[in-house]
């Protein structure tokens, strides 16, 4: 299929050299004859080829049928993008697209030397690309001449409004000549975008490239329900299972990004972190590491990842669920670009299943529910990759022929294969244990039991391997553990129902690694299995508890009351004022610590049926120090 004849002749050669035989839907739409001189409001998803689309759309306006630009002076076109990365990416795309036209393209973005940018503007440019506030800064300093503008493009307009750039955009558009063309590109067209278009565009043509029901058709959405304390393990196994050339993990906060990046780095992954606190040089170095293969995993916040375009990004993981459907679409749009398939995994804590369902419903997306990949599933996938490795199909280089012959004479084929396997398997981080709890469907679809087929299926084992029905792990059984304390006690309405998940998540342990839990007035003491104590201590030191007012420390012993010098932390806010099963009503006082056994069959009096009461410890009726 030939390219449309409405493409500016000066750009046809660049497209052909780049391998363009056909155009994407959005590129064809903006080149329709009726659009060539009109303002446009284009609704197109991230990754649909819209950068080339607006480059083609504005070409006839700024070149005016000429093959090359004349001398550079005041810019003829301006592209406004929400982030530095996107603006610089747009510049790179336009440089090859306009390579044969002699175009001089300047960039004006935050984080770069403003004096260098000003000198570039003084030398003259045909096209300027920038972020809203830096462009406004140059305009107010009279460094950027707007008088010759023939076209203005707003790329990802909805993102710019979400980031608080409305006032800057209105200022820039107000400074531009009234007879310029205005092209707005946006993944969504909410009311604020429509209002902006009505105010600053002239009878704009509305183009919707892709119907909402087919958006992100090249992305396979997966919902992965997990126990909250196993989230990190599930993410590690997911990275190993898919083994994508590039992956991105989204977290909700800077601290979460730091924790996740540190965790993955400690496990042997080549990882970079992107958050708002990084300098521009640090961000550039991180992105370059992803592009040249030195890193394969990027952990980022939503704001830090806006506008980045990483090559061969096949996997997006939502470590923290997005807060709205637009964010879900923008995050997921990092993959599945320009016809390339991608996978988007939503890690769903059991307690957030309904939230995930609402999110998918509002985004008009459907997700397949699967369990987290088990160690067996990861190993089977690794074996499959090794068996199908391209290296086996490559001819032996001449310089290695002698060495190959020497190896064959000295070792058996099994020894050579074993050495290869040992080195190959050692290059992968180890998979993590995940529980075999059944998963409930998220988003209305039934879980696919065949997601990991045969050897790479999530293995649960035979009934006799998992224990007989009703078998429980008795908390009253002898438990060889190390004692720790957390700074929440009876006065803070401490309860195992929320303490146990908090302990497991902070220390990266399972419920079976936690022994007795004894609640005193100002603190709670608990046992951790001796084999897990060092790992628990290190994990707590890295990530904390997630609650500013809660601190976990090593305790001397499980018996005994609160240390006299340790005061109750008044800033701790109770989760609930209501009566909780296994606890006490408000106002009830007790002189003894509450000792909870290792079982799930708690009674309302707070003790396991048939279990012995707490041994000596806690406070007597006359408290210490009174």
Protein Blocks (a to p, Z undefined) as FASTA:
>chain_A
ZZdfkbcfklmmmmmmnopabdcfklmmmmgfklmmgccdddddehilpmmmmmmmmmmm
mnnopabdcdddddfbdcddfbfklmmmmmmmmmmmmmmnopacddddehiafklmmmmm
mnopfbdcddfklmmmmmmnopaccklpcbdcdehkllmmmnopmmmmmmmmmmpcfkbc
cddddfbdcfklmmmmmmmpghiacddfbdfklgoklbccddddddfklmmmmmmmmmmm
nopabdcdddfbfklmmmmmmmmmmnopacddddfkbcfklmmmmmmmmmnopacbdcdd
fklmgoiacehiabdcdfbacfbfklmmmmmmmgoiehiacdddddddfklmmmmmmmmm
mnopacdddddddfklmmmmmmmmmmmpmklmpccdfklmmmmmmmmmmpcfklmmmmmm
mmmmmmpccdddddfbdcddehhiacdfklpgcjlpccebjfklnopehiacdfkbccdd
ddddddbdfknopafklmmmmmmmmnopafklpccddddfkbccddddfklmmmmmmmmm
mnonopakbccdddfblgdcddfklccdfkbccfbfcdcehiacehiacfbdcdddddfk
dcfkopaehiacddeedjdfbdghZZ
